Amino acid sequence: MRTIVFLIALLCCSWVNAEDVTDNLTIQHIRKLYPIAKQQWIDSGEPASKFAEVKVSINNIEYLATGNSGTKVMDFDDDANGSGWYVGAGPNVPRDKVDLLSVMVHELGHVIGYDHGTDCMQPLTWVGTRNITIPAHKIPFGTYYYVYPRRGWFRWR
Ligand SMILES: [Zn+2]
């Protein structure tokens, strides 16, 4: 009986809406999650004016995504380098998908002028993981910071 209960719980937790995963990212997916990503930074004390000129593009690129503080552009790979994106707002990220919201919060940090650091500004992310925590210590561009590349991590920028 205990085994059956456990299996049911496992099925419930891994279930995800078909429309919340994609290999073909669109601007609609970005639009849905952008207000949440932006609010994470505003809640950490960033002025809303910093987000006035943010632009987005979707391409087939070598990285998951990039964020550029000069051009204010966030550029996303179309299929998360072959893994596929999880584009849901809910926290249950499928373990074989890359969480778009986490990547967006990270790139938005670059766009508003921050370098790699801890929490959501780590330069690498696990597939199947949500990390949208804004670091308590934000590192402006130009500050030296070193991390070890780890097997199984996806590089973002
Ligand atoms: Zn980065």
Residues whose N, C-alpha, C, O or C-beta is under 5 A from the ligand:
A	BS01	ZN	P123 W156 R157
